[in-house]
C-alpha cells in the first residue's frame, strides 16, 4: 500500500528511477584512481602502507601550496607593456595655443591711460587660478612677510624675481591709493577689461598657411583663431585647423607671428623676464591649460617644431606590490569642465577647497567651468580672495589635510596622447620676409613658426596582464596532475563522481524523510 502511494507521486517516482540508475552505474565510473591511493590499497605490509600514506600527505600539501601560489601570482600578476609603431596615411595636427610671457600690453595702458597698479590688480584677479597664485592663496605669506614686503622695495623685487607675487592685501592697499576706472567687484567688467589688455590677434598673426600634401594653402587667420583665458599666461590664442589633416611628413602648419616685444609694459613690476611666445600643444577637442606641453619660441628666428606622437594606454592597478594607479580620461572634475589630466585634477581639487571655504571660484574662462558650479557660484573678486586667503583659509586647519589629499588622489590619466617635440631654430633670411618689414614689423619681432609631424606614424604603448583566467585554469590542471598523476580526464572524472555522490546522498535523505512521514 505504501509502495503504491509512493509510486503515485511523480517526484518520488523520479527519485526511485534515479536510485535504480545509480545502482546500475558501472564500478569503473564510480571509482577514482590515483597512483598513491591505488598503491596504498594494494600494499600488504604496514610499513608499505605508511610509506604510501606519507607520499599521499606530501603530494597533497604540495598541491595545496601550488594552488595557493597560482592564485597569489594571479592576484599579483605583473603587467606586460607592449610598444608598436602604427602607420597612418593622415594625421590631424593638435591645436596650437599661442601665449605671451606678459599679459598686458603697453599699447593698451597708453590708450586707456591706466596706471600700473590698476592693471596689476586686474591681472592678479583674473590669473588667480594659475599654479603659482593658487599656491599663494592656499598657503598665504605670514604677517611678518607681508609687513616686511610692504616697506621694503628690495624684498618686493626679490619676491617678484622668484616667481612669487605680492600679497593680495598689499595689492588692495596700493589700489586704494590710486584712481580706478574699473569696478573691481563686477567680475564681468573685470574679465572684459582683462581680455582687452592683451595683444590683438590682428597685430599678432601676420600670415597663416597649411600644407596637407604638397602645396601650401593660404588661410584666413581670423577663421582659425579664437581667444581663451589661460590662467597661467593670460590672454592666449588657440589655432585650430578643424578637419584639415597632414598627409606628408614635414608638411604642416606655418605661422608668421609678430612677437610684439615693442609693446611690452615698461613698468618693472609688469615687464616679463623673457621675450618671444609660448606654443602649447593640445589634442583637438581636449584643451587643458594645466597640461604643460609647450615650447618656448624666441623672436627674430625661424623655428621648426617636429612632433613625434605617442598614444599611451595603461592598466589601473591600485593594489598589490606593483600598483600603478591611474584615472580614466573620462573621470569627472567638479569645478573644471575640461579633459582630465593630473594637473587639471589638482587644480580642480584646489578650486573645491576655495569654493567650500570662500563661496566662490577663482577666475577662469567660463567655457571651462562646470555649468552646475556656474549656476550657483560666481568668480572671486580681488576683495574675496584677500579676505578668504588672509582669514578663512589661513585659519582653517583642514585646508592642509585637504590639500595633501589632492596630491594623493590625482593620478595620471590611464589613456592619453603625448607629443614629443624636436625643435630646430635658425636665423630668418631677411629678403624672404621683406613684405612683412614693409608693414612696420621689426625683424627682431618676427617669428616664422613651422609645426608638423616628423613622419606619418605614431608609437602605441599598451599594457596587459601576464596571467589571465584561461592561463590560471591551465596552470591549475598542470600542477594538480603533476603531483597526483591525474590528467584532465581524471579531473572531469572527479566532478562526475562528486555529482553521483551528491545524487545518492539526496536519494538517501529523501528515503529517510519518506519513512519518517509514513511511519
PyMOL commands that set and color helices and strands:
alter all, ss='L'
color gray80, all
select helices_A, chain A and resi 2-8+10-24+27-30+35-42+46-75+106-112+116-126+131-138+143-151+153-161+168-175+187-197+201-204+221-224+261-263+342-358+366-368+371-376+382-395+398-409+430-437+469-484+488-518
alter helices_A, ss='H'
color red, helices_A
select strands_A, chain A and resi 79-87+95-100+205-210+217-219+225-230+234-239+253-258+277-282+294-297+301-313+415-427+446-453+457-465
alter strands_A, ss='S'
color yellow, strands_A
deselect
rebuild
show_as cartoon
